Amino acid sequence: MNILGLILARKGSERLPGKNRLALGGTAMVNFAIDAINETPEITHKAISTDDEDLGRYCERQGVPWIQRPAELCTSTSDISEAIEHVFKMYPMDYVVSFQCAVPLRPAGSTSALIQEVIKSGTKGGLSVVKRTPWMWNVQWIGGTKHKVKKLWHEDQYPRSQDIGNTYEEINSIMVTHNSMVGKRWGYPMSFVVLPSWADFDIDDEDDYDYCCRMWEFLKSEYYINSRYKTFTIDREV
């Protein structure tokens, strides 16, 4: 079975330019993805898809082949499924396991756990998730001290945490795509690996980056500990 470990790293971040080359605890964020690939025995091939020549050349020196991503797949509205489809045409693999640099924390063993669940269950792919409760607020700044606030739930249906059951938030640290799903993010049946909540870092702006750097000092002792991860598979959405 051929499985490609693919690093996704678009250059043109509008809110945090050059974020894929930033360091976290002295380690470039792209190296977290490289380490995840190298520690995963199920992965047979590796590559990076980017329009950043400096980053591409850097990865080549780390033993990761660089695939030049076309400009039309590098806009702020481009979907990662398009970049994965572009790579699939060059690397006809059974699966692509993609890693985004800006979501750097993947606890040791979690990538293997997800791949094994996907293969064992014969699913179309898999995602990394963290457990979340649905009490979420959307807050938009509109100037001065004024904000527009919208609850993403209804107070008449305010559940107790013990009544919610299992609710999960998708994070983009690990995504597995079967070759039958080229051009799509995912499809059913689908597998999941549940990561610890501290693994949910998505670095989009300076505040995200500053927070992640501060938290990393507390987390790094936990990061490299091998854990047993909960994995599960669903057949369809109901």
FENMOHU-V192581 format. One line per field, one symbol per residue. psi: psi as a letter, one per 40 degrees, with the letter a starting at -180 (. if undefined). burial: I if it has 24 or more other ideal C-beta (glycine too) atoms within 12 Angstrom, else O. A space follows every 10 residues. Layout:
psi = ???
burial = ???
This chain:
psi = hhhhhhhhgh dfhddghede eiihfehhdd ddddddddeh ddhdiiihhi ehdddddddd deehihhhhi deeeieeiid dddddddddd ggidihhihh degehgihed dddddddddd efieaiihii hiiegihhhh heibehihhh hfihdefhii deedahhihh ifdhhhhiee fheidiiiii iihhiideeg hhhdaddddd dddddddddd dddehhihih iiiidii.
burial = OOIIIIIIII IOIOOIOIII IIOIOOOIII IIIIIIIOII OIIOIIIIII IIOOIIOIIO OIOIIIIIIO OOIIOOOOOI IIIIIIIIOO IOIIIIIIII IIIIIIIIII IIIIIIIIIO IOIIIIIIII IOOOOOOOOO OOOOOOOOOO OOOOOOOOOO OOOOOOOIOI IIIIIIIIIO IIOOIIIOII IIIIIIOIII IIIOOOOIIO OIIOIIOOIO OOIOOOOOIO IIIIOOOO
